[in-house]
Amino acid sequence: QRGFQITGRDEYLKPYHDGAESARRRLDRLDGLVADDPDHVADAAELRGLIGRKIGELERAITVYKTDGREAAREVIRTDTGK
């Protein structure tokens, strides 16, 4: 995602998309592994939420870049939402 923000070249998004998909698959697997422990189920749900928010934040910056341009995306990033 960072390489895309710098260059504007879509090929830099492949690692981002691959990583987001991998995170989703691994979270699904984790859900199955912890299904019998309510504490771990709650922890896994919290982790899923945190990861989802981070992916959403990155996706928002990408979308803004594509629709409104580099400077608008920089403003989104400068909000320090994901810090």
C-alpha positions in Angstrom: 0.0 0.0 0.0 2.8 2.4 0.8 4.5 1.8 -2.5 1.3 2.5 -4.3 0.9 5.8 -2.3 4.4 6.8 -3.5 4.2 5.7 -7.1 0.5 5.4 -8.0 1.3 2.1 -9.7 -1.3 -0.6 -9.1 1.3 -3.5 -9.1 2.4 -2.2 -5.7 -1.0 -3.2 -4.3 -0.5 -6.9 -4.9 1.4 -7.6 -1.6 -1.3 -5.6 0.2 -4.2 -7.6 -1.4 -2.3 -10.9 -0.8 -1.6 -10.0 2.8 -5.2 -8.9 3.5 -6.5 -12.2 2.0 -4.0 -14.2 4.0 -5.0 -12.4 7.2 -8.6 -13.3 6.6 -7.8 -16.9 5.9 -5.7 -17.2 9.0 -8.4 -15.6 11.2 -10.9 -18.0 9.8 -8.6 -20.9 10.8 -8.0 -19.3 14.2 -11.8 -19.2 14.8 -11.9 -22.9 14.2 -9.0 -23.6 16.5 -10.4 -21.7 19.5 -14.1 -22.4 19.0 -14.3 -24.5 22.3 -12.8 -21.8 24.5 -15.0 -18.7 25.1 -12.1 -16.5 26.3 -10.1 -17.3 23.2 -13.2 -16.8 21.0 -13.5 -13.3 22.5 -9.8 -12.6 21.9 -10.0 -13.8 18.3 -13.0 -11.6 17.7 -11.1 -8.6 19.1 -8.1 -9.4 16.9 -10.4 -9.8 13.8 -11.9 -6.3 14.6 -8.4 -4.7 14.9 -7.2 -6.3 11.7 -10.4 -5.3 9.9 -10.1 -1.7 11.0 -6.5 -1.6 9.8 -7.3 -3.1 6.5 -10.3 -0.7 6.2 -8.0 2.3 6.9 -5.5 1.2 4.2 -8.3 0.5 1.8 -9.8 4.0 2.4 -6.4 5.6 1.6 -6.2 3.6 -1.6 -9.7 4.5 -2.6 -9.2 8.2 -1.9 -5.9 8.1 -3.9 -7.7 6.6 -6.9 -10.7 8.9 -6.8 -9.4 12.2 -5.5 -5.6 12.0 -6.1 -2.4 11.8 -4.2 -2.7 14.9 -2.0 -6.2 13.9 -0.8 -4.8 10.4 0.2 -1.9 12.1 2.0 -4.5 14.1 4.0 -6.2 10.8 5.0 -2.9 9.3 6.0 -2.0 12.5 8.0 -4.9 12.0 10.3 -2.8 9.4 12.0 -5.8 7.1 12.3 -3.7 3.9 12.0 -0.8 5.1 14.2 
